[in-house]
């Protein structure tokens, strides 16, 4: 029995995470430990990046699971016993080679389904999905689907986000208006759509629509998808695209002025970036800030950013932007520090606290190995002094400017994810939660030793720049509480992001 499995059994743990090279090597030698599927107390199971090519039918014994993450493996199918997991809320099968899916009529609690980066092709088939009436997010990115099939022909009253970019979709159902009544985000970029149904324009809850890089026959619509905001595109679709019953092209003309000398509302819509703020979600962790951190770095704000596309050059641009902000608005990290984490690599609970330098260990971004904080700081100071001498400067400049802050601290601040440090501000965040091209959701934290307003200002600046760089953002509120559960700060609150120029803020 694997040590982690034995410990989980002995302590009757509710969570088990198995991922990385060590797990890969064991899987390649002996396969998965069958005892994993006897841990019937588990409600969270994450087996990721482990080259697993088969999940046994005994998966169905884990009837208390609410979250199952099997991303980044070599799976081609999932056992039918998946349907036994009646309490399951989150199912992440991304980054595998899955081509068929088992029926899921009993997964009535399911809210999140991630099937991105698999081998699903043709029509999307998932028997029983109509029973998943709590389903709110479906990600089908980077498959080879030609139709949304079962997803679009059934009424799903709580479906709020569908991401199906980088497929081969060539049709959309006219029934989306009725079947997805609360849809807020629809990303169909990089598909084969030549037209879209006019009913799409009547989806009043839809705040983010992405149709870029589709061979749309309507040239004007194709240009608008790359240049205009969602509202402009929806207005045009509503007025110019065909509907069931023949309701099509109710207006004519290409932005001509009306009798009062004003252009159509579609053309007058100011081009600006959109940021949608979503209220606190139960499936996303809060941060508990302890009294211990007050003396060194008392202020922290955070939020979640979902539905990101960091593929290609986007990741490089995003990291460059973060470096630039550390130099500018963060005043070389002396005012505040930004840390971004791949949310899929964060398990919780999250605690913002402080530790003695010799007791704090973290995997820095600059190394694959855990390093004691005091040794890391000494190393950075040595590098800074060497750089100063090499450049023949009187003072250290650049990234190492913040190191003097630590000279008077007897303890170091850190953000703990369970028993693992994922952030050591202002020095580094952890390689364990490093973002990459496949990262789709972020936990973004900003800490400060000066005042809460500085941390908020930096996070606002970051979100504004992200919206400009990556397009419309969906930001989920993050809540910081004290050790007794008392609320310290929620971000973004109603008063945050107010009056920001060139940014359209939509609050859900």
C-alpha positions as CSV (number, residue, x, y, z in Angstrom):
1,X,0.0,0.0,0.0
2,X,1.3,3.4,-0.9
3,X,2.4,5.6,2.0
4,X,-0.1,8.3,1.2
5,X,-2.9,5.8,0.9
6,X,-2.0,4.1,4.1
7,X,-2.0,7.5,5.9
8,X,-5.3,8.5,4.4
9,X,-6.8,5.2,5.6
10,X,-5.3,5.4,9.1
11,X,-6.4,9.0,9.6
12,X,-9.7,8.5,7.7
13,X,-8.9,11.5,5.6
14,X,-11.4,13.1,3.4
15,X,-8.8,14.3,0.8
16,X,-6.1,12.6,-1.2
17,X,-3.9,14.2,-3.8
18,X,-1.5,12.1,-5.9
19,X,0.4,13.9,-8.7
20,X,3.9,14.5,-10.1
21,X,6.9,12.5,-11.2
22,X,7.1,10.3,-8.1
23,X,3.6,9.1,-8.6
24,X,4.2,8.6,-12.4
25,X,7.1,6.3,-11.7
26,X,5.1,4.2,-9.3
27,X,2.2,4.0,-11.7
28,X,4.5,2.9,-14.6
29,X,6.0,0.2,-12.4
30,X,3.0,-1.3,-10.6
31,X,-0.1,0.7,-11.7
32,X,-2.4,2.6,-9.3
33,X,-2.6,1.3,-5.8
34,X,-6.0,-0.5,-5.8
35,X,-6.4,0.5,-2.1
36,X,-7.2,4.1,-3.2
37,X,-10.6,2.9,-4.2
38,X,-11.3,1.5,-0.7
39,X,-11.1,4.9,0.9
40,X,-14.8,5.4,1.2
41,X,-14.4,8.5,3.4
42,X,-12.9,10.5,0.6
43,X,-14.8,13.5,-0.7
44,X,-11.9,14.9,-2.7
45,X,-9.6,12.8,-5.0
46,X,-7.0,14.3,-7.3
47,X,-4.8,11.9,-9.3
48,X,-3.1,14.2,-11.9
49,X,-0.1,14.3,-14.2
50,X,0.6,10.6,-13.3
51,X,0.3,8.9,-16.7
52,X,-2.6,6.8,-15.5
53,X,-4.1,4.9,-18.4
54,X,-6.9,3.1,-16.7
55,X,-9.3,3.7,-13.8
56,X,-10.9,0.5,-12.3
57,X,-14.6,-0.1,-11.9
58,X,-14.0,0.1,-8.1
59,X,-14.0,3.9,-8.6
60,X,-17.8,3.5,-7.9
61,X,-17.1,2.5,-4.3
62,X,-16.1,6.1,-3.5
63,X,-19.6,7.2,-3.0
64,X,-18.8,10.2,-0.8
65,X,-16.7,11.9,-3.5
66,X,-17.8,15.5,-4.3
67,X,-14.7,16.3,-6.3
68,X,-12.8,14.0,-8.7
69,X,-9.8,15.4,-10.6
70,X,-8.0,13.1,-13.1
71,X,-6.4,15.7,-15.3
72,X,-3.2,15.2,-17.3
73,X,-3.2,11.5,-17.5
74,X,-3.4,8.9,-20.4
75,X,-7.0,7.9,-20.0
76,X,-9.0,6.8,-23.0
77,X,-12.2,6.0,-21.2
78,X,-13.9,6.2,-17.8
79,X,-15.7,3.2,-16.1
80,X,-19.5,3.2,-16.0
81,X,-19.3,3.0,-12.2
82,X,-18.7,6.8,-12.3
83,X,-22.5,7.0,-12.3
84,X,-22.4,5.6,-8.7
85,X,-20.8,8.9,-7.4
86,X,-24.1,10.5,-6.7
87,X,-22.6,13.3,-4.5
88,X,-20.1,14.4,-7.2
89,X,-20.1,18.1,-7.8
90,X,-16.8,18.6,-9.7
91,X,-15.5,16.3,-12.4
92,X,-12.2,17.3,-14.2
93,X,-11.0,14.9,-16.9
94,X,-9.0,17.4,-18.9
95,X,-5.7,16.7,-20.6
96,X,-6.4,13.0,-21.4
97,X,-7.2,11.0,-24.5
98,X,-10.8,10.3,-23.8
99,X,-13.0,9.6,-26.8
100,X,-16.2,8.2,-25.2
101,X,-18.0,9.0,-21.9
102,X,-20.2,6.7,-19.7
103,X,-23.8,7.6,-18.9
104,X,-24.2,9.9,-15.9
105,X,-28.0,10.0,-15.1
106,X,-27.3,9.7,-11.4
107,X,-24.9,12.7,-11.1
108,X,-27.6,15.1,-10.2
109,X,-25.3,17.2,-7.9
110,X,-22.8,17.9,-10.7
111,X,-22.0,21.6,-11.1
112,X,-18.6,21.6,-13.0
113,X,-17.6,19.4,-15.9
114,X,-14.1,19.8,-17.5
115,X,-13.5,17.7,-20.6
116,X,-11.0,20.0,-22.3
117,X,-8.0,18.7,-24.3
118,X,-9.3,15.2,-25.0
119,X,-10.2,13.2,-28.1
120,X,-14.0,13.8,-28.2
121,X,-15.1,14.0,-31.8
122,X,-18.2,14.4,-33.9
123,X,-21.4,15.0,-32.0
124,X,-21.0,15.5,-28.2
125,X,-22.7,12.5,-26.6
126,X,-23.3,12.2,-22.9
127,X,-26.2,10.1,-21.9
128,X,-28.0,11.4,-18.8
129,X,-26.7,14.9,-18.9
130,X,-30.3,16.2,-18.8
131,X,-30.5,14.9,-15.2
132,X,-27.6,17.2,-14.2
133,X,-29.8,20.1,-13.5
134,X,-27.3,21.8,-11.2
135,X,-24.6,21.9,-14.0
136,X,-23.2,25.4,-14.2
137,X,-19.9,25.1,-16.1
138,X,-18.9,22.8,-19.0
139,X,-15.4,23.1,-20.7
140,X,-15.0,21.2,-24.0
141,X,-11.9,23.2,-25.2
142,X,-9.6,21.6,-27.7
143,X,-11.4,18.5,-28.8
144,X,-12.6,17.8,-32.4
145,X,-16.4,18.1,-31.9
146,X,-18.6,19.2,-34.8
147,X,-21.7,19.6,-32.7
148,X,-22.6,20.3,-29.0
149,X,-25.1,17.5,-29.3
150,X,-26.6,16.4,-26.0
151,X,-25.4,19.6,-24.3
152,X,-27.5,21.8,-26.5
153,X,-30.6,19.7,-27.0
154,X,-31.5,19.4,-23.3
155,X,-32.8,22.2,-21.0
156,X,-30.2,23.0,-18.3
157,X,-31.6,25.7,-16.1
158,X,-28.4,26.6,-14.2
159,X,-25.9,26.3,-17.0
160,X,-23.9,29.6,-16.8
161,X,-20.7,28.9,-18.7
162,X,-19.9,26.9,-21.8
163,X,-16.4,26.9,-23.2
164,X,-16.0,25.0,-26.5
165,X,-13.2,26.8,-28.3
166,X,-10.7,25.1,-30.6
167,X,-13.1,22.4,-31.9
168,X,-14.7,21.9,-35.3
169,X,-18.2,23.1,-34.5
170,X,-20.1,23.9,-37.7
171,X,-23.7,24.4,-36.3
172,X,-25.5,25.8,-33.3
173,X,-29.0,24.9,-32.2
174,X,-31.8,27.5,-32.4
175,X,-33.0,26.1,-29.1
176,X,-30.2,27.6,-27.0
177,X,-32.4,30.5,-25.9
178,X,-34.8,28.1,-24.3
179,X,-32.4,25.4,-23.1
180,X,-29.7,27.7,-21.6
181,X,-31.8,30.4,-19.9
182,X,-29.1,31.8,-17.6
183,X,-26.0,31.4,-19.7
184,X,-23.5,34.1,-19.0
185,X,-20.5,33.0,-21.0
186,X,-20.2,31.3,-24.3
187,X,-16.8,30.8,-25.9
188,X,-16.9,29.3,-29.4
189,X,-13.6,30.8,-30.7
190,X,-11.6,28.9,-33.3
191,X,-14.4,26.7,-34.7
192,X,-16.0,26.2,-38.1
193,X,-19.2,28.2,-37.7
194,X,-20.4,29.9,-40.8
195,X,-23.5,31.3,-39.2
196,X,-25.1,31.6,-35.7
197,X,-28.8,31.5,-34.8
198,X,-30.5,34.8,-34.3
199,X,-31.9,33.5,-31.0
200,X,-28.4,34.0,-29.6
201,X,-29.0,37.7,-29.6
202,X,-32.0,37.3,-27.3
203,X,-30.1,35.6,-24.5
204,X,-30.3,38.5,-22.1
205,X,-28.1,36.9,-19.4
206,X,-25.2,36.4,-21.8
207,X,-22.4,38.8,-20.9
208,X,-19.5,37.3,-22.7
209,X,-19.6,35.8,-26.2
210,X,-16.5,34.8,-28.1
211,X,-16.8,33.9,-31.8
212,X,-13.4,35.0,-33.1
213,X,-11.6,32.9,-35.7
214,X,-14.7,31.4,-37.2
215,X,-15.4,31.5,-40.9
216,X,-18.6,33.5,-40.5
217,X,-20.2,34.2,-43.9
218,X,-21.4,37.6,-42.7
219,X,-18.3,39.7,-43.1
220,X,-19.5,42.5,-40.9
221,X,-20.3,40.1,-38.1
222,X,-16.9,38.4,-38.4
223,X,-15.1,41.8,-38.1
224,X,-17.3,42.8,-35.1
225,X,-16.5,39.6,-33.2
226,X,-12.8,40.7,-33.1
227,X,-13.4,44.4,-32.5
228,X,-16.6,45.0,-30.5
229,X,-17.9,44.0,-27.1
230,X,-20.5,41.3,-26.5
231,X,-23.4,43.7,-26.4
232,X,-22.7,45.0,-29.8
233,X,-22.3,41.5,-31.3
234,X,-25.5,40.3,-29.7
235,X,-27.5,43.3,-30.9
236,X,-26.2,42.6,-34.5
237,X,-27.0,38.9,-34.2
238,X,-30.5,39.6,-32.9
239,X,-31.2,41.9,-35.9
240,X,-29.4,40.2,-38.7
241,X,-29.2,36.5,-38.2
242,X,-31.9,34.0,-39.1
243,X,-34.3,32.6,-36.5
244,X,-36.7,29.6,-36.5
245,X,-39.9,30.9,-38.0
246,X,-38.1,33.2,-40.5
247,X,-37.5,36.2,-38.2
248,X,-34.3,37.4,-39.9
249,X,-32.7,40.7,-40.9
250,X,-35.2,43.0,-39.4
251,X,-32.9,46.0,-40.0
252,X,-30.9,47.0,-42.9
253,X,-28.0,49.3,-43.7
254,X,-24.4,49.3,-42.6
255,X,-24.2,51.8,-39.8
256,X,-26.0,54.6,-41.7
257,X,-27.1,57.6,-39.7
258,X,-30.8,57.9,-38.7
259,X,-32.9,61.0,-39.0
260,X,-31.4,62.5,-35.9
261,X,-27.9,62.1,-37.3
262,X,-26.9,59.3,-34.9
263,X,-25.5,56.0,-35.9
264,X,-27.1,52.7,-35.0
265,X,-26.6,51.6,-31.4
266,X,-24.5,48.7,-32.6
267,X,-21.9,51.0,-34.2
268,X,-22.1,53.6,-31.4
269,X,-21.2,51.0,-28.7
270,X,-17.9,52.2,-27.3
271,X,-15.2,49.6,-27.6
272,X,-14.1,48.8,-24.1
273,X,-12.9,45.8,-22.1
274,X,-15.5,43.8,-20.0
275,X,-15.0,42.5,-16.5
276,X,-17.7,40.4,-15.0
277,X,-17.8,40.1,-11.2
278,X,-19.3,37.0,-9.8
279,X,-20.3,36.7,-6.1
280,X,-18.6,34.3,-3.7
281,X,-18.8,30.7,-4.8
282,X,-19.0,27.8,-2.3
283,X,-16.5,25.7,-4.3
284,X,-13.8,28.2,-4.0
285,X,-11.7,28.6,-0.8
286,X,-11.5,31.6,1.5
287,X,-8.3,32.7,3.2
288,X,-8.0,32.7,6.9
289,X,-5.6,35.5,8.1
290,X,-4.0,34.8,11.4
291,X,-3.0,37.3,14.1
292,X,0.6,36.1,13.7
293,X,1.1,37.9,10.4
294,X,0.0,41.3,11.6
295,X,3.4,42.4,12.7
296,X,5.1,41.9,9.3
297,X,2.6,42.0,6.4
298,X,-0.9,42.4,7.7
299,X,-2.8,43.2,4.4
300,X,-4.0,40.7,1.8
301,X,-6.7,40.8,-0.8
302,X,-7.4,38.1,-3.4
303,X,-9.8,37.0,-6.1
304,X,-10.3,34.2,-8.7
305,X,-10.1,34.8,-12.4
306,X,-11.7,32.0,-14.5
307,X,-12.1,31.0,-18.1
308,X,-8.6,32.2,-19.1
309,X,-6.7,31.4,-22.3
310,X,-3.0,31.5,-21.7
311,X,-2.0,29.5,-24.7
312,X,0.5,30.7,-27.3
313,X,2.0,34.1,-26.6
314,X,-0.6,35.0,-24.0
315,X,1.3,33.4,-21.1
316,X,4.5,35.2,-22.0
317,X,2.7,38.5,-22.3
318,X,0.9,37.9,-19.0
319,X,4.1,37.2,-17.1
320,X,5.8,40.2,-18.6
321,X,2.9,42.4,-17.5
322,X,3.2,41.1,-14.0
323,X,6.9,41.8,-13.9
324,X,6.3,45.3,-15.2
325,X,3.6,46.0,-12.5
326,X,6.0,44.8,-9.8
327,X,8.5,47.5,-10.9
328,X,5.9,50.2,-11.3
329,X,2.7,50.2,-9.2
330,X,4.3,47.8,-6.7
331,X,7.4,50.0,-6.4
332,X,9.8,47.1,-6.8
333,X,7.6,45.0,-4.4
334,X,8.1,47.5,-1.5
335,X,4.5,48.7,-1.7
336,X,2.8,45.4,-2.6
337,X,3.5,42.0,-4.1
338,X,1.4,40.1,-6.7
339,X,1.3,36.3,-6.7
340,X,-0.7,34.2,-9.2
341,X,-1.5,30.6,-8.8
342,X,-3.0,27.9,-11.0
343,X,-6.3,27.3,-9.2
344,X,-6.4,23.7,-10.2
345,X,-3.3,23.1,-8.2
346,X,-4.7,24.7,-5.0
347,X,-6.5,22.3,-2.7
348,X,-7.1,24.3,0.5
349,X,-7.6,25.2,3.2
350,X,-5.8,28.5,2.8
351,X,-4.2,30.2,5.7
352,X,-2.2,33.5,5.6
353,X,0.2,33.4,8.5
354,X,3.8,33.8,9.5
355,X,6.6,31.3,10.4
356,X,10.1,31.5,11.7
357,X,12.5,31.7,8.8
358,X,14.1,28.4,9.6
359,X,10.6,26.7,9.8
360,X,9.3,28.0,6.5
361,X,10.0,26.0,3.4
362,X,8.8,26.6,-0.2
363,X,9.6,25.5,-3.7
364,X,10.6,28.8,-5.3
365,X,9.9,29.5,-8.9
366,X,13.7,29.5,-9.5
367,X,14.2,25.9,-8.3
368,X,12.4,22.6,-8.4
369,X,13.4,21.7,-4.9
370,X,12.0,22.9,-1.5
371,X,14.2,25.5,0.1
372,X,14.2,26.9,3.6
373,X,13.2,30.6,3.6
374,X,16.2,31.8,5.5
375,X,18.6,30.1,3.1
376,X,16.7,31.4,0.1
377,X,16.9,35.0,1.4
378,X,20.6,34.6,2.1
379,X,21.1,33.3,-1.5
380,X,19.2,36.3,-3.0
381,X,21.2,38.8,-0.9
382,X,24.4,37.2,-2.1
383,X,23.2,37.4,-5.7
384,X,22.2,41.0,-5.2
385,X,25.5,42.0,-3.8
386,X,27.4,40.2,-6.7
387,X,25.2,42.0,-9.2
388,X,25.9,45.4,-7.5
389,X,29.6,44.8,-7.7
390,X,29.4,43.6,-11.3
391,X,27.5,46.8,-12.3
392,X,29.7,49.0,-10.1
393,X,26.7,50.5,-8.5
394,X,26.4,52.1,-5.0
395,X,23.1,50.5,-4.4
396,X,21.1,47.5,-5.5
397,X,18.4,48.2,-8.0
398,X,15.7,46.1,-9.6
399,X,14.1,42.9,-8.2
400,X,16.3,42.7,-5.1
401,X,15.2,46.1,-3.8
402,X,12.7,44.6,-1.6
403,X,15.1,42.4,0.4
404,X,15.8,45.1,3.0
405,X,12.2,44.7,4.2
406,X,13.0,41.3,5.6
407,X,16.0,42.6,7.7
408,X,13.7,43.6,10.6
409,X,11.3,40.7,10.5
410,X,11.7,37.9,13.1
411,X,9.1,35.9,11.2
412,X,8.2,35.6,7.5
413,X,4.7,35.9,6.0
414,X,3.4,33.0,4.0
415,X,0.2,31.7,2.4
416,X,-0.3,28.1,3.3
417,X,-2.3,25.6,1.2
418,X,-2.8,22.9,3.8
419,X,0.7,22.1,5.1
420,X,2.4,23.5,2.0
421,X,3.6,27.1,1.5
422,X,2.5,28.5,-1.9
423,X,3.5,32.1,-1.4
424,X,6.3,33.8,0.5
425,X,5.7,37.6,-0.1
426,X,7.5,39.7,-1.1
427,X,10.1,37.1,-2.3
428,X,8.4,34.4,-4.4
429,X,5.4,32.2,-4.9
430,X,5.6,28.4,-5.2
431,X,6.5,26.4,-8.2
432,X,3.9,23.9,-7.0
433,X,1.2,26.3,-8.2
434,X,3.0,27.7,-11.2
435,X,0.8,28.8,-14.0
436,X,1.3,27.5,-17.5
437,X,-0.3,27.6,-21.0
438,X,-3.1,25.2,-20.0
439,X,-4.0,27.2,-16.9
440,X,-7.6,28.3,-17.2
441,X,-8.4,29.7,-13.7
442,X,-6.2,31.7,-11.4
443,X,-6.1,32.6,-7.7
444,X,-4.6,36.1,-7.6
445,X,-3.3,37.4,-4.3
446,X,-1.8,40.8,-3.4
447,X,-0.1,41.5,-0.1
448,X,1.1,44.7,1.4
449,X,2.9,45.9,4.6
450,X,1.6,49.5,4.2
451,X,-2.2,49.6,4.0
452,X,-5.1,47.7,2.6
453,X,-5.8,50.4,0.0
454,X,-2.4,49.8,-1.6
455,X,-3.1,46.1,-2.0
456,X,-6.5,46.9,-3.5
457,X,-5.0,49.5,-5.9
458,X,-2.5,47.0,-7.2
459,X,-5.1,44.2,-7.7
460,X,-7.4,46.7,-9.5
461,X,-4.5,47.7,-11.8
462,X,-3.7,44.1,-12.5
463,X,-7.3,43.2,-13.4
464,X,-7.6,46.2,-15.7
465,X,-4.4,45.2,-17.5
466,X,-5.5,41.6,-17.7
467,X,-8.8,42.6,-19.3
468,X,-7.0,44.6,-21.9
469,X,-4.5,41.8,-22.6
470,X,-6.8,38.8,-22.5
471,X,-10.2,40.1,-23.3
472,X,-13.3,39.9,-21.1
473,X,-12.6,38.6,-17.7
474,X,-14.7,36.7,-15.2
475,X,-13.6,37.5,-11.6
476,X,-15.0,35.6,-8.7
477,X,-14.9,37.3,-5.3
478,X,-12.3,36.2,-2.7
479,X,-13.0,36.5,1.0
480,X,-10.5,36.9,3.8
481,X,-11.6,36.1,7.3
482,X,-10.0,36.1,10.7
483,X,-9.3,33.0,12.8
484,X,-12.7,33.3,14.4
485,X,-14.5,33.5,11.1
486,X,-15.1,37.2,11.2
487,X,-15.0,39.0,7.8
488,X,-11.9,41.1,7.1
489,X,-12.3,41.9,3.4
490,X,-14.1,40.7,0.3
491,X,-12.6,41.7,-3.1
492,X,-13.9,43.0,-5.4
493,X,-16.7,44.5,-3.3
494,X,-19.4,46.8,-4.7
495,X,-17.2,49.9,-4.2
496,X,-14.2,48.3,-5.9
497,X,-13.5,48.8,-9.6
498,X,-16.0,51.7,-9.7
499,X,-15.5,54.4,-12.2
500,X,-12.5,52.8,-13.9
501,X,-12.1,54.2,-17.4
502,X,-12.3,52.0,-20.5
503,X,-13.6,49.1,-18.4
504,X,-17.2,47.8,-18.4
505,X,-17.9,46.1,-15.0
506,X,-20.8,43.7,-15.0
507,X,-21.9,42.4,-11.5
508,X,-23.7,39.1,-11.4
